[in-house]
Amino acid sequence: MSTTRTFLLLMVLLTTALTVLGGHSPGHSKTFELTYSIFFPATHGHSLLATEWAKEVEKRTNGAVKINMFPGATLTPADQCYDGVVKGISDIGMSVLSYTKGRFPLSEVIDLPLGYTKGIQVTRLCNAFYDKFKPKEFDDVKVMYLHGHGPGIFHTKKPVEKMEDLKGMKIRCSGTSAKVVAALGATPVAMPQNECYDALQKGVVDGVVSPIETLKGWKFAEVIKSTTQNFGSAYTLGFFVVMNKKKWESLPKEVQQTIEQINKEWIDKTGNGWDSFDEIGTEFTLSKGNKIIPLSKEEDARWAKTVSPVLDEYVAAMKAKGLPGEEALSFCREWLKNNP
């Protein structure tokens, strides 16, 4: 064999060996295996969207990052998800900000009854708010992106056409939405989302406040009879998708850049997802023979005015903590005005 052919053969063998030993992504010597904790059931649209995000990360990093999904709160309960990420129980987690009450004080502005109209609107606002204020309450993790559900409205076993109809009703809620429920004259009952179906079925509660997607996603349409479109006083719940900070810092720079690009794309994917799930929830509840009751313009305005002290209370609470609550609320209101 000639010297030239021998040299070429050696180069081919060396290149093959380097490819095999170098992992799935050029320049990386190992695959980073990560865990992702999410409380939604495996079949829920948000578990499917999160799984799609994970697969996209694996694809675009050429296999350098592989993410194992743990839906249904099988790795960490919803209210322990954030701490689970901080402590490294999971590498990535998605849950609700208000499930860890008091942990994200400034960000509670997102949950206020600001009269939301769409999930895409809420989700874009969540990320605009984070980019503007960079709250220190997130300093112990790497934020992937934030999102929030569409209008949080009332779903009840008896029709609610005016505010007085809520009197004496026990309504399941969580976080800031409890203040909305109380302001409107109902009795707030805090409980995890996965206990709500049985509570409605057994009469422990008379209704829930939530986006209409829950009527399908959590099957609530099977145990309620009526939905009230109180959009003027509609709240939301802010969600986080975060990664353990040390795990994030261990990733190669080009992998981080790839993930951050995917995160940007998933903001609108997730916001639009919320809206498509709301549409499915609407169709599902109507198929069950349930009513959807729009409030009159005057009644809707009355509800909005009645919950306004909740906004004032937020500003006062943030001032006491030395946080820019008034600025945060003004920012959100102005943003919503410009992005109806």
C-alpha positions in Angstrom: 0.0 0.0 0.0 1.3 3.4 -0.9 2.2 6.0 1.7 -0.5 8.3 0.4 -3.2 5.6 0.5 -2.1 4.6 4.0 -2.3 8.2 5.2 -5.8 8.6 3.7 -7.0 5.4 5.3 -5.6 6.5 8.7 -7.4 9.9 8.4 -10.7 8.2 7.6 -10.3 5.9 10.6 -9.3 8.8 12.9 -12.3 10.9 11.7 -14.7 8.0 12.3 -13.3 7.5 15.8 -13.6 11.1 16.7 -17.2 11.2 15.5 -18.1 8.2 17.6 -16.3 9.4 20.7 -17.2 13.0 20.3 -20.9 12.5 21.1 -23.9 13.6 19.0 -23.0 17.3 18.6 -19.8 18.7 17.0 -17.4 19.9 19.7 -19.2 18.1 22.6 -17.8 15.0 24.3 -20.9 13.9 26.1 -24.7 14.0 26.0 -26.4 16.1 28.7 -29.4 14.2 30.0 -32.0 16.5 31.7 -35.2 15.8 33.6 -38.3 18.0 33.1 -41.1 18.1 35.8 -44.6 19.2 34.8 -47.9 18.8 36.7 -50.2 18.6 33.7 -51.4 15.1 32.8 -49.4 13.3 30.0 -52.2 13.8 27.5 -52.8 17.5 28.2 -52.0 19.9 25.5 -49.3 21.6 27.6 -47.5 18.3 28.4 -47.5 17.7 24.6 -46.2 21.2 23.9 -43.5 20.8 26.5 -42.5 17.5 25.1 -42.3 19.1 21.6 -40.0 21.7 23.1 -37.8 19.0 24.6 -37.6 17.2 21.3 -36.8 20.4 19.5 -33.9 21.0 21.9 -32.6 17.5 21.2 -33.0 17.9 17.5 -31.3 21.4 17.2 -28.5 20.5 19.5 -27.8 17.4 17.4 -28.5 15.1 20.4 -26.2 17.0 22.7 -29.1 17.5 25.1 -31.7 14.8 25.8 -34.7 15.7 28.0 -36.7 13.1 29.9 -40.3 14.2 30.7 -42.1 13.6 34.0 -45.7 14.7 33.5 -48.5 14.4 36.1 -46.4 15.7 39.0 -44.7 12.4 39.1 -41.3 13.9 39.9 -42.3 16.9 42.0 -45.8 18.2 43.1 -46.9 21.3 41.4 -46.4 23.5 44.5 -42.9 22.1 45.0 -41.8 22.2 41.4 -39.8 25.5 41.6 -37.9 24.5 44.7 -37.4 21.1 43.1 -35.5 22.8 40.2 -33.5 25.0 42.6 -32.4 21.9 44.6 -31.8 19.8 41.5 -34.5 17.3 42.0 -35.5 18.1 38.4 -33.3 20.0 36.0 -36.3 21.8 34.3 -39.8 22.5 35.7 -43.1 24.1 34.6 -45.7 25.1 37.2 -47.7 28.1 38.4 -46.1 31.1 40.1 -48.8 31.5 42.7 -48.6 27.8 43.8 -45.6 29.0 45.8 -47.4 31.8 47.5 -45.1 34.8 48.4 -42.1 33.5 46.4 -42.7 35.8 43.4 -44.2 39.0 44.9 -43.5 41.4 42.1 -44.6 39.0 39.4 -48.0 38.6 41.1 -48.9 41.7 39.0 -49.5 39.2 36.1 -52.2 37.4 38.0 -54.3 40.5 38.8 -57.8 40.9 37.3 -56.6 43.2 34.5 -59.3 42.2 32.0 -57.4 39.7 29.8 -58.7 38.7 26.5 -56.4 36.0 25.1 -53.7 33.5 26.1 -51.3 34.9 23.5 -51.8 38.4 24.9 -51.1 37.2 28.5 -48.1 35.1 27.5 -46.4 38.0 25.6 -47.1 40.3 28.5 -45.5 37.8 31.0 -42.3 37.9 29.0 -42.3 41.6 28.3 -42.7 42.1 32.0 -39.8 39.8 32.8 -37.6 41.5 30.2 -38.4 44.9 31.6 -38.1 44.2 35.4 -35.9 41.1 35.6 -37.3 40.4 39.1 -34.7 39.2 41.6 -37.2 36.6 42.7 -36.0 34.5 39.8 -32.3 34.9 40.5 -31.8 31.3 41.7 -32.8 29.7 38.4 -32.4 30.3 34.6 -35.7 31.4 33.2 -36.6 29.6 29.9 -39.8 31.5 29.3 -43.0 32.5 31.1 -46.6 32.1 30.0 -50.2 32.5 31.2 -53.6 31.2 30.5 -56.4 32.9 28.7 -59.2 34.8 30.6 -59.8 33.3 34.1 -63.6 33.3 34.4 -66.3 31.5 36.4 -67.6 28.0 35.8 -70.4 27.0 38.1 -73.0 24.3 38.8 -75.8 27.0 38.8 -76.0 29.9 36.3 -74.4 33.2 37.2 -75.8 36.1 35.3 -75.1 38.9 37.8 -72.7 39.5 40.7 -75.4 38.8 43.3 -75.7 35.2 42.0 -72.3 34.5 43.4 -73.3 35.2 47.0 -72.9 32.0 49.1 -71.1 30.1 46.4 -67.9 28.2 47.3 -65.5 28.7 44.4 -62.2 26.8 43.9 -59.4 29.2 43.3 -55.7 29.7 43.9 -53.3 32.6 44.6 -54.5 36.0 43.6 -57.7 34.6 42.1 -58.9 34.0 45.6 -58.9 37.8 46.2 -61.0 38.2 43.0 -63.5 35.6 44.1 -63.8 37.2 47.6 -64.2 40.7 46.1 -67.1 39.5 44.0 -68.9 38.1 47.0 -68.3 34.3 46.7 -66.3 32.2 49.2 -62.8 31.2 48.0 -61.7 27.6 48.5 -58.1 26.8 47.8 -57.2 23.4 46.5 -54.9 21.8 43.9 -56.2 21.6 40.4 -56.1 17.8 40.4 -58.6 17.7 43.3 -61.1 20.0 41.7 -63.1 17.5 39.6 -64.0 15.4 42.6 -64.8 18.5 44.7 -67.2 19.7 42.0 -68.7 16.3 41.6 -69.3 15.8 45.4 -70.5 19.4 46.0 -67.5 20.4 48.1 -67.4 23.5 45.8 -70.0 25.1 43.7 -67.7 26.2 40.9 -64.2 27.2 39.8 -62.4 30.2 38.3 -60.1 29.1 35.5 -59.6 29.4 31.8 -62.3 27.7 29.7 -59.7 25.2 28.5 -60.0 23.4 31.8 -63.5 22.3 30.9 -61.9 19.9 28.4 -58.3 19.6 29.7 -59.4 18.7 33.2 -62.9 17.5 32.2 -64.7 20.1 34.4 -67.5 20.4 31.8 -68.7 17.0 33.1 -69.4 18.5 36.6 -70.4 22.1 35.9 -73.4 23.5 34.1 -72.6 27.1 33.3 -69.8 29.4 32.3 -69.9 33.2 32.9 -67.9 35.4 30.6 -66.7 38.1 33.1 -63.9 39.3 30.8 -63.7 42.8 32.4 -62.6 41.2 35.7 -60.7 38.3 34.1 -57.5 37.3 35.8 -54.7 34.9 34.7 -52.2 32.7 36.4 -48.5 33.2 35.4 -46.6 30.0 34.7 -42.8 29.5 34.7 -40.5 27.2 32.7 -37.1 27.3 34.5 -33.9 25.4 34.6 -31.5 24.6 37.4 -28.9 27.4 37.3 -25.8 25.1 37.7 -27.1 22.7 35.1 -27.7 25.7 32.7 -24.2 27.0 33.3 -22.7 23.5 32.6 -24.1 23.6 29.1 -21.8 24.7 26.2 -22.3 28.2 25.1 -23.6 27.2 21.6 -26.1 24.8 23.2 -27.3 27.7 25.5 -27.8 29.9 22.5 -29.8 27.2 20.6 -32.1 26.7 23.6 -32.6 30.4 24.0 -33.7 30.7 20.4 -36.2 27.8 20.9 -37.5 29.5 24.0 -38.3 32.7 22.0 -40.3 30.6 19.5 -42.1 28.8 22.3 -43.5 32.0 23.8 -45.9 32.4 20.9 -46.4 28.6 20.5 -47.5 28.4 24.1 -49.7 31.5 24.0 -51.4 30.3 20.9 -51.7 26.9 22.5 -53.6 28.4 25.4 -56.1 30.0 22.9 -56.5 26.8 20.9 -57.2 24.9 24.1 -59.8 27.5 25.1 -61.5 26.9 21.8 -61.5 23.2 22.4 -62.9 23.7 25.9 -65.7 25.9 24.6 -66.7 23.3 22.0 -66.5 20.5 24.7 -68.7 22.3 27.3 -71.3 23.2 24.6 -71.4 19.5 23.5 -72.3 18.6 27.1 -75.3 20.9 27.0 -73.8 23.5 29.3 -74.5 27.2 29.0 -72.1 30.1 28.2 -73.4 33.4 29.7 -72.0 36.7 28.4 -72.3 39.5 30.9 -73.9 42.7 29.7 -71.5 45.6 29.1 -72.8 47.4 32.2 -72.6 44.3 34.4 -69.1 43.5 33.2 -67.9 47.0 34.0 -69.5 46.6 37.5 -67.5 43.5 38.1 -64.3 45.2 36.9 -64.9 48.1 39.2 -65.7 45.8 42.2 -62.3 44.0 41.9 -60.2 47.2 41.5 -59.3 47.3 45.2 -57.3 44.0 44.5 -55.0 46.1 42.3 -54.6 48.8 45.0 -53.8 46.1 47.5 -51.0 44.8 45.3 -49.4 48.2 44.9 -49.6 48.8 48.7 -48.1 45.4 49.4 -45.2 45.9 47.0 -44.5 49.4 48.4 -44.2 47.8 51.9 -41.6 45.4 50.5 -39.7 48.1 48.7 -40.6 46.7 45.3 -41.8 48.8 42.3 -45.4 47.5 42.3 -46.9 50.7 41.0 -44.5 50.8 38.1 -45.1 47.2 37.3 -48.9 47.6 37.3 -48.7 50.8 35.2 -46.4 48.9 32.7 -48.9 46.0 32.5 -51.9 48.2 32.0 -50.2 50.3 29.3 -49.0 47.2 27.6 -52.5 45.7 27.5 -53.9 49.0 26.2 -51.5 48.9 23.3 -51.9 45.1 22.8 -55.7 44.4 23.1 
